Amino acid sequence: MTEDIQARAERLRQDIRRFCRDLPADLRSKSQRHQVLDKDDYLQWMRLLQAQGWAVGHWPREHGGLAWSPLERFVFEDELARHGCPWVIPFGVKYVGPVIYAFGSAAQQQRFLPKIVNNEEFWAQGYSEPEAGSDLAALRTTAVRDGDHYIVNGQKVWTTYAHWADWLFCLVRTGREARPQDSISFLLIDMKSPGVTVKEIRTMDGYHHVNEVWLEDVRVPVANLVGEEGGGWTYAKYLLKNERTAGASIGMAWHALHRLRELAQEQGPDGGRPIDSPLLSNRIGSLELRYLALEKAAYRAVGAMMDGTENGGEASLIKLRGTELYQDIAESLVDLLGAAGIAYDPAALHSAGLPPLGPDDAGGIIKDHFYNRAATVFGGSSEIQRNIIAKAVLGL
């Protein structure tokens, strides 16, 4: 890792800090309270990022990016999360966009990439199915060739923000090869197509983030096949590697830990502070040590990626440890809220009202705790991550 790359990454970090200080007041308020954002909020956020060139900063310059190094990409995700900024919606800029510029046709690149860069079209990810979650090779959604179209039938589930999406990038089965991975293809599906039905799923935080997507005799042009028929497994693995970049998980853990320290230092009615309890002090100290180890491992993983010495297990290790740590910090925050930790009012949180009890961000803390119980499942479950590490690192 050269000094020039490190200097560029540090300049980017300072630029992001200035950017975060100047966020529009309404967006900053919602973000700091962990309020649920709507589609317009996210579009405003993504356009603010792209005004700086950052939403696709990791893309090659020929496709509108800044050709960031892995370190700069890590710093970008880490610093935004440390400031409690909104989620960088990944489905266009982080997932399907890179697949299209790496494997798509020139016509697909011309059609889709500019609208992803400019946030003119919203994307969703059609991977998981009722019988194929972390085991994507077991997917059952079929795409049968009919002239210049595929006829798609099947069901996707846990599809985040499909109710907002204009397009769905979707893994489908286009053959019956002996090895199931060899018959998977990667299609781009217009969500306005006849036969596409979206049904909401309410998560345990009380909100509508995810959906079922039913595909019934949906006609998809063959021109919307990315790469080769049967090549979808290769493209899916490429996408999942992008999904498991570590910066956001490190920054989220730091932000939650920082809030935990703040709450622990607050003086109660009797003049005491929670941090004065040896049990809580030890609990926070243990979380801090785990965070420092995770941060060190993440930077070593970024360095290995840049040096070409990665062993294939780094992303899985960071995803595994990062999500587990965040869940433990979030649980500690809810415990520290006391009675306010069980007084959850989703309606007040969504309308920017005050929570029934506790600090202004109490509702958001509880919401994040509920929603992120799934963090050890989505993006590849912890069990799958352990299998990857066992295979890639230990050779088992």
C-alpha positions in Angstrom: 0.0 0.0 0.0 1.7 3.2 -1.2 1.9 6.5 0.6 0.1 8.1 -2.2 -2.9 5.8 -1.8 -2.9 6.4 2.0 -2.8 10.1 1.5 -5.7 10.0 -1.0 -7.7 8.0 1.5 -7.0 10.4 4.3 -8.1 13.4 2.1 -11.3 11.5 1.3 -12.0 10.9 5.0 -11.6 14.7 5.7 -13.8 15.6 2.8 -16.5 13.2 4.0 -16.4 14.8 7.5 -16.9 18.2 6.0 -19.7 16.9 3.8 -21.5 15.3 6.8 -21.4 18.5 8.8 -23.2 20.3 5.9 -26.0 17.8 5.4 -29.6 19.2 5.0 -31.1 19.6 8.4 -34.1 17.4 7.8 -32.0 14.5 6.5 -29.5 14.9 9.3 -32.2 14.9 11.9 -33.9 11.7 10.6 -30.6 10.0 10.3 -29.4 10.8 13.7 -32.6 9.6 15.3 -32.4 6.4 13.2 -35.8 7.2 11.7 -37.1 5.1 8.9 -36.5 7.0 5.6 -38.8 6.9 2.6 -37.9 6.6 -1.0 -37.6 10.4 -1.5 -35.2 10.6 1.4 -33.0 7.9 -0.1 -33.1 9.5 -3.5 -32.1 12.9 -2.0 -29.3 11.1 -0.1 -27.9 9.3 -3.2 -28.0 12.4 -5.3 -26.1 14.3 -2.6 -23.5 11.6 -2.7 -23.3 11.6 -6.5 -23.0 15.4 -6.6 -19.6 14.7 -5.0 -18.9 11.8 -7.4 -19.0 9.4 -4.5 -22.0 7.2 -5.1 -20.0 5.4 -7.9 -16.5 6.4 -6.8 -15.5 2.7 -6.8 -16.4 2.4 -10.5 -13.9 2.7 -13.3 -13.5 6.2 -14.8 -14.7 5.1 -18.2 -18.1 4.4 -16.6 -18.3 7.5 -14.6 -16.5 6.5 -11.4 -13.3 7.7 -9.7 -11.4 4.4 -9.8 -11.0 4.3 -6.0 -8.6 1.9 -4.5 -10.0 -0.7 -2.0 -8.7 1.6 0.8 -10.6 4.6 -0.5 -13.8 2.6 -0.8 -13.3 1.2 2.7 -12.8 4.8 4.1 -15.9 6.0 2.2 -18.2 3.4 3.7 -16.6 3.5 7.2 -16.7 7.3 7.6 -20.3 7.7 6.5 -21.4 5.0 8.9 -19.4 6.6 11.8 -21.4 9.7 11.3 -24.7 7.8 11.4 -25.5 8.7 7.8 -28.2 7.0 5.8 -27.6 3.7 4.2 -25.9 3.9 0.8 -28.6 2.0 -1.2 -26.4 -0.7 -2.8 -28.6 -2.4 -5.4 -27.7 -0.2 -8.3 -24.4 1.4 -7.6 -22.8 -1.4 -5.7 -24.4 -4.6 -7.0 -25.9 -4.7 -10.5 -23.9 -1.7 -11.9 -20.5 -3.4 -11.5 -22.0 -6.7 -12.9 -23.2 -4.8 -16.0 -20.0 -3.0 -16.6 -17.9 -6.2 -16.0 -20.1 -8.7 -17.9 -22.9 -6.9 -19.7 -23.1 -6.0 -23.4 -22.3 -2.6 -24.7 -26.0 -2.0 -25.3 -26.8 -2.9 -21.6 -24.0 -0.6 -20.4 -25.3 2.2 -22.5 -28.9 1.6 -21.4 -28.5 1.0 -17.7 -25.3 2.5 -16.3 -26.1 6.2 -16.8 -29.4 5.9 -15.1 -27.8 4.1 -12.2 -25.2 6.8 -11.8 -27.9 9.5 -11.9 -30.3 7.6 -9.7 -33.0 7.7 -12.3 -34.0 4.1 -11.8 -34.3 2.2 -8.6 -33.1 -1.5 -8.4 -33.9 -4.5 -6.3 -32.1 -7.8 -5.9 -33.9 -11.1 -6.8 -31.8 -13.7 -5.2 -33.3 -15.4 -2.1 -36.3 -17.8 -2.5 -38.4 -19.7 0.1 -36.2 -22.8 -0.5 -33.0 -21.0 -1.5 -31.6 -18.4 0.9 -27.9 -18.7 1.6 -27.9 -21.8 -0.6 -28.6 -19.9 -3.8 -27.7 -23.0 -6.0 -31.1 -24.5 -4.9 -33.1 -21.7 -6.5 -36.2 -22.8 -8.4 -37.3 -19.7 -10.4 -37.2 -20.8 -14.1 -36.7 -18.9 -17.3 -37.7 -20.8 -20.4 -36.6 -19.5 -23.8 -39.5 -18.6 -26.2 -38.1 -16.9 -29.3 -36.7 -13.5 -28.4 -37.9 -13.8 -24.8 -37.6 -15.8 -21.6 -40.8 -16.8 -19.8 -40.0 -16.4 -16.1 -41.9 -18.2 -13.3 -41.1 -18.4 -9.6 -41.0 -16.5 -6.3 -38.4 -14.4 -4.7 -38.5 -13.4 -1.0 -36.9 -10.9 1.4 -36.5 -8.6 -1.6 -35.5 -5.2 -0.1 -37.4 -2.2 -1.4 -39.0 -4.1 -4.3 -42.0 -2.0 -3.8 -40.0 1.0 -4.9 -38.0 -0.7 -7.6 -38.1 0.0 -11.4 -35.9 -3.0 -12.1 -35.1 -6.4 -10.6 -31.8 -8.2 -11.3 -32.7 -11.8 -10.9 -31.1 -15.2 -10.7 -33.1 -17.8 -12.7 -32.7 -21.4 -13.8 -32.4 -21.7 -17.6 -31.4 -25.4 -17.8 -31.1 -28.7 -16.0 -27.4 -29.4 -15.9 -26.2 -32.0 -13.4 -24.3 -29.3 -11.5 -27.0 -26.9 -10.4 -24.7 -23.8 -10.5 -24.2 -24.4 -14.3 -27.8 -23.7 -15.2 -28.2 -20.4 -13.4 -28.5 -17.2 -15.5 -28.6 -13.4 -14.6 -31.7 -11.5 -16.0 -32.7 -7.9 -15.8 -36.5 -7.7 -15.3 -38.7 -4.6 -15.7 -40.9 -4.4 -12.6 -43.7 -3.0 -14.6 -43.9 -6.2 -16.7 -47.2 -8.0 -16.6 -47.1 -11.0 -14.2 -44.9 -9.2 -11.6 -46.6 -9.0 -8.2 -45.0 -7.5 -5.1 -46.4 -8.5 -1.6 -45.1 -6.7 1.5 -43.5 -8.4 4.5 -43.5 -6.5 7.8 -40.2 -7.1 9.7 -40.1 -7.3 13.5 -39.3 -3.5 13.7 -42.9 -2.9 12.4 -41.9 -1.5 9.0 -42.1 -2.4 5.3 -38.5 -3.0 4.1 -38.8 -6.4 2.4 -41.2 -8.2 0.1 -42.2 -11.3 -1.7 -41.9 -10.9 -5.5 -44.1 -13.3 -7.6 -43.2 -13.9 -11.2 -45.9 -15.5 -13.3 -45.3 -16.0 -17.0 -43.3 -12.8 -17.1 -41.8 -12.1 -20.6 -38.3 -10.9 -20.4 -36.4 -10.0 -23.6 -33.3 -12.2 -24.3 -31.5 -8.8 -24.7 -31.8 -8.5 -20.9 -29.6 -11.6 -20.2 -26.3 -10.4 -18.7 -23.3 -12.3 -20.1 -23.8 -15.9 -21.1 -26.7 -18.2 -20.4 -25.6 -20.4 -17.5 -23.0 -17.9 -16.4 -25.2 -16.4 -13.6 -23.4 -18.2 -10.8 -20.1 -16.5 -11.7 -21.8 -13.1 -11.8 -23.6 -13.8 -8.5 -20.3 -14.6 -6.7 -18.8 -11.4 -8.2 -21.7 -9.4 -6.8 -21.6 -11.1 -3.4 -18.0 -10.2 -3.0 -19.0 -6.5 -3.5 -21.9 -7.0 -1.0 -19.5 -8.1 1.7 -17.1 -5.1 1.7 -16.3 -4.3 5.2 -16.3 -0.5 5.6 -19.9 0.0 6.5 -20.0 -2.7 9.2 -16.9 -1.3 10.9 -18.4 2.2 10.9 -21.8 1.1 12.1 -20.2 -0.7 15.1 -18.1 2.4 15.9 -21.2 4.6 15.8 -23.3 2.3 18.0 -20.4 1.9 20.4 -19.9 5.6 20.6 -23.6 6.1 21.5 -23.4 3.3 24.1 -20.5 5.2 25.8 -22.5 8.5 25.7 -25.6 6.9 27.4 -23.4 5.1 30.0 -21.9 8.5 31.0 -25.2 10.3 31.5 -26.1 11.1 35.1 -29.2 9.6 36.5 -31.8 11.2 39.0 -29.7 9.9 41.9 -26.5 11.4 40.6 -25.0 8.1 39.6 -23.9 7.0 36.1 -24.4 3.6 34.5 -20.7 3.4 33.6 -19.9 3.3 37.4 -21.3 -0.2 37.5 -18.4 -2.6 37.2 -20.5 -5.1 35.2 -21.5 -2.5 32.6 -17.9 -1.1 32.5 -16.6 -4.6 31.8 -19.3 -5.2 29.2 -18.4 -2.0 27.3 -14.7 -2.7 27.7 -15.1 -6.1 26.1 -17.1 -4.7 23.2 -14.4 -2.0 22.7 -11.7 -4.7 22.5 -13.7 -6.7 20.0 -14.2 -3.6 17.9 -10.4 -2.7 17.9 -9.6 -6.3 16.8 -12.2 -6.1 14.1 -11.0 -2.8 12.8 -7.4 -4.1 12.7 -8.5 -7.2 10.9 -10.5 -5.1 8.4 -7.5 -2.9 7.5 -5.3 -6.0 7.1 -7.9 -7.4 4.8 -7.9 -4.3 2.7 -4.2 -4.3 2.5 -4.2 -8.0 1.4 -6.7 -7.2 -1.3 -4.5 -4.4 -2.6 -1.4 -6.5 -2.4 -3.0 -9.5 -4.1 -2.3 -11.7 -1.0 -5.9 -12.3 0.1 -6.8 -15.9 0.9 -10.5 -15.7 0.1 -11.7 -15.8 3.7 -11.2 -12.1 4.7 -14.6 -10.8 3.6 -16.4 -13.7 5.3 -14.4 -13.1 8.6 -15.3 -9.4 8.6 -18.9 -10.0 7.8 -19.2 -12.7 10.5 -17.5 -10.8 13.3 -18.8 -7.4 12.3 -22.5 -8.4 12.3 -22.2 -10.3 15.6 -20.4 -7.4 17.2 -23.0 -4.9 16.0 -25.9 -7.1 17.4 -24.2 -7.3 20.8 -23.7 -3.5 20.9 -27.3 -2.9 19.9 -28.5 -5.3 22.6 -26.4 -3.5 25.1 -27.9 -0.1 24.1 -31.4 -1.5 24.5 -30.5 -2.9 27.9 -29.1 0.5 28.9 -32.3 2.3 27.9 -34.1 0.4 30.7 -37.9 0.9 30.6 -37.5 3.0 27.4 -36.1 -0.1 25.8 -39.5 -1.8 25.8 -41.6 1.3 25.0 -41.4 1.1 21.2 -43.8 3.2 19.0 -43.1 2.7 15.3 -45.7 5.3 14.3 -44.0 8.0 16.4 -40.6 7.1 14.9 -41.8 7.2 11.3 -43.6 10.5 11.8 -40.6 12.1 13.5 -42.5 12.2 16.8 -40.8 11.7 20.2 -40.6 8.2 21.7 -42.8 7.3 24.6 -39.8 7.2 27.0 -36.1 7.9 27.0 -33.8 10.0 24.7 -35.0 11.3 21.3 -33.2 8.4 19.5 -34.6 5.6 21.8 -37.1 4.5 19.1 -34.4 4.4 16.5 -32.1 2.4 18.8 -34.8 -0.2 19.3 -35.7 -0.3 15.6 -32.1 -0.9 14.6 -31.8 -3.7 17.3 -34.9 -5.4 15.9 -33.9 -5.0 12.2 -30.3 -6.0 12.6 -31.2 -9.4 14.2 -31.3 -10.4 10.5 -27.8 -9.1 9.8 -26.2 -12.5 10.6 -28.5 -14.0 7.9 -28.7 -11.7 5.0 -25.8 -11.4 2.6 -24.9 -15.0 3.5 -25.6 -16.4 6.9 -23.0 -16.8 9.6 -23.0 -20.5 9.0 -22.2 -20.0 5.4 -19.4 -17.6 6.3 -17.9 -20.2 8.6 -18.0 -22.7 5.8 -16.3 -20.3 3.4 -13.5 -19.7 6.0 -13.1 -23.4 6.7 -12.7 -24.1 3.0 -10.6 -21.0 1.9 -8.4 -20.7 4.9 -8.2 -24.1 6.6 -8.6 -26.2 3.5 -11.4 -28.3 5.1 
